[in-house]
Amino acid sequence: MKKLLITALLGLSTAVSYAEGKTLMIFYSFSGNIEKIAETVKAETGADLVKVEPLQKGLNYAANNYSLGSDLIDRIRRNPNDSKSYPPIEPIKIDFSSYDFVIIGTPLWWSQMAAPMQTFLYNNANELEGKKLG
């Protein structure tokens, strides 16, 4: 599965590198795998990288069979339109008008985007409108 994901992202990064315009890759990485992929995308495309970080540090999402991550995903599923459902992340300032392409990199938690990335997308949906996303 990891090889498939890396292959898909490398294919995406190659396609983006041939397109005109500036590229941003926003990523969240719990175990470091997505960060490695982001660095590869940067090397292949020259994309700028922005890392999403949870506001609360030191959380072990893998503890107790990933119960914390599961609880976060459940809370978002139950109330997707309530900002209080999303875990807080570190503030990120991005001038989205500088970018034509935005690549999202995140692990999946129970077939869903990781909760910190869902928070980022919830908070920045309007700024991403009209962008080419991958």
Summary of the structure (lengths in Angstrom):
residues: 134
radius of gyration: 15.0
end to end distance: 18.6
largest distance: 45.9
contacts: 371
relative contact order: 0.21
helix: 49%
strand: 16%
